[in-house]
Amino acid sequence: MDKGIPATEIRGSKVYLTLLRSVGILSADGDAGPLIPTPDALELNRDYIFEYALRHHEGDWKESETYKDGQEFHHCPLYTQANAEGNLPLEFPFLEITPNNLILSALTKAEDSEEVILRFFETKGEETMAEIELFRKIERATVANLLEQEEYELKADRNKLKFEVKPFEIVTLKLRL
């Protein structure tokens, strides 16, 4: 698992890692196009920190769910603390996506509205019943394409959605909360 350039190669018992991509001249393969010097792209005389991890597991990557460990290693959670009054329960999830073969890849404000974009993908190549639960009521939910253009509406049950996801599908939802 890496926190950098996701380029590895395994040959026999050796693992080869790409630590840096550094070019002195930008050009296309062969003689196509001009040769453009890129002196600032040379990654020389700098200090670096590289983070990699290995995980032993039984079975294949689907059974062991190593993809989840890779996502968690690569994308550390961000949080903020605020001064507020009142009490919250010990657990108060903002968002839950189940089952485990569905991986969150984006949660952001929509480009053209005040709605929320939630994007996830299916990792095991299996048809899956997605269940999504948010911290508050979903006023409107639509499936959108990657450009956030709405395709069709989903029926929400208060703060929950349940719908089919195809193998390896990338799902983009546009939510009004």
C-alpha positions in Angstrom: 0.0 0.0 0.0 1.3 3.5 -0.7 0.8 7.2 0.0 2.3 8.5 -3.1 2.8 7.3 -6.7 0.8 4.1 -7.1 3.3 2.4 -9.3 4.7 -1.0 -8.2 5.9 -4.1 -10.0 6.4 -7.6 -8.6 8.9 -9.9 -10.3 9.4 -13.2 -8.5 10.2 -12.4 -4.9 11.1 -8.7 -5.5 8.9 -5.7 -5.3 9.9 -2.6 -7.3 8.5 0.8 -6.2 8.4 4.0 -8.2 9.3 6.7 -5.6 9.6 9.7 -7.9 8.7 10.7 -11.5 11.2 13.3 -12.6 11.6 14.6 -16.2 14.0 17.1 -17.6 12.3 17.4 -21.0 8.6 17.1 -21.8 7.8 15.5 -25.1 5.7 12.8 -26.8 7.1 9.4 -27.8 9.3 9.4 -30.9 9.8 12.7 -32.7 6.3 13.9 -32.2 6.1 17.5 -31.0 8.7 19.9 -29.7 11.1 19.1 -26.8 10.1 21.4 -23.9 12.6 21.8 -21.1 11.0 21.3 -17.6 13.8 22.1 -15.2 11.4 22.6 -12.2 10.1 19.1 -12.8 13.5 17.5 -11.8 13.0 16.2 -8.3 16.7 16.7 -7.2 18.3 17.9 -4.0 15.1 17.8 -1.9 14.1 15.8 1.2 11.3 13.3 0.9 9.3 11.0 3.1 7.9 7.8 1.5 5.1 5.8 3.2 4.4 2.2 2.3 2.8 -0.6 4.1 2.5 -4.4 3.7 -0.4 -6.4 4.9 -0.4 -10.2 5.2 -3.7 -11.9 4.5 -5.4 -15.2 3.9 -7.2 -15.9 0.6 -7.4 -13.5 -2.3 -7.9 -9.7 -2.3 -11.7 -10.1 -2.4 -11.9 -12.4 0.6 -9.4 -10.4 2.7 -10.8 -7.0 1.6 -7.3 -5.6 1.3 -8.8 -2.8 -0.9 -10.3 -1.3 2.2 -7.0 -1.3 4.0 -5.4 0.4 1.1 -8.1 3.1 0.9 -7.8 3.7 4.7 -4.0 3.8 4.5 -4.0 6.2 1.6 -6.9 8.4 2.7 -6.6 9.3 6.4 -9.8 10.7 7.8 -9.9 14.5 8.3 -11.7 16.0 11.2 -12.2 19.2 13.0 -13.1 20.1 16.6 -15.5 22.9 17.4 -16.5 24.5 20.7 -20.2 23.7 21.2 -22.6 23.0 24.0 -24.7 19.9 24.5 -24.1 16.2 24.3 -23.7 13.8 21.5 -23.9 10.0 21.7 -20.6 8.1 21.6 -21.3 7.2 18.0 -23.0 9.5 15.6 -22.1 8.6 12.0 -22.4 11.3 9.4 -22.6 8.6 6.6 -22.7 4.9 6.4 -22.4 2.9 3.2 -22.9 -0.9 3.3 -21.9 -3.6 2.4 -18.1 -3.4 2.6 -17.5 -3.8 -1.1 -18.8 -0.3 -1.7 -16.0 2.3 -1.2 -16.6 6.1 -0.8 -14.6 8.1 -3.3 -16.1 11.6 -3.0 -18.3 13.6 -0.7 -18.5 17.3 -1.8 -20.8 20.1 -2.6 -22.4 20.0 -6.1 -20.8 22.4 -8.6 -24.1 24.1 -9.6 -26.4 23.8 -6.5 -26.4 23.5 -2.7 -26.9 19.7 -3.0 -24.3 17.1 -1.9 -22.5 14.8 -4.3 -21.7 11.4 -2.9 -19.7 9.0 -5.1 -18.7 5.4 -4.4 -17.7 2.4 -6.4 -18.2 -1.4 -6.2 -14.9 -3.3 -5.8 -15.5 -7.0 -6.0 -17.3 -7.3 -9.3 -20.5 -8.4 -7.7 -24.1 -7.2 -8.1 -24.8 -5.5 -4.7 -27.7 -4.0 -2.8 -26.3 -0.7 -1.6 -27.6 0.7 1.7 -26.8 4.3 2.5 -27.7 6.0 5.8 -27.1 9.7 6.4 -27.2 11.7 9.7 -30.4 13.6 8.5 -33.4 13.3 6.3 -32.8 13.0 2.5 -35.3 15.5 0.9 -34.4 14.3 -2.7 -31.9 11.8 -4.2 -31.0 11.4 -7.8 -28.4 9.2 -9.6 -26.2 11.5 -11.7 -23.4 11.0 -14.1 -19.8 12.0 -13.5 -20.6 15.5 -14.7 -23.3 15.7 -12.0 -26.1 15.7 -14.5 -29.2 14.0 -13.1 -30.3 10.7 -14.7 -33.1 9.4 -12.5 -34.6 9.8 -9.0 -34.3 7.4 -6.1 -36.9 7.0 -3.4 -35.5 7.8 0.1 -36.9 6.4 3.3 -36.3 9.3 5.6 -32.5 9.3 5.9 -31.9 6.0 4.0 -31.5 4.8 0.4 -31.5 1.2 -0.8 -30.8 0.3 -4.5 -28.9 -2.1 -6.8 -25.3 -1.5 -7.9 -23.8 -3.3 -10.8 -20.4 -5.0 -10.7 -17.5 -2.5 -10.6 -20.0 0.4 -11.1 -19.2 3.9 -10.1 -22.3 5.6 -8.6 -22.7 9.3 -8.2 -25.6 10.5 -6.1 -26.9 14.1 -5.9 -28.6 14.6 -2.5 -30.7 17.4 -1.2 -30.6 17.2 2.6 
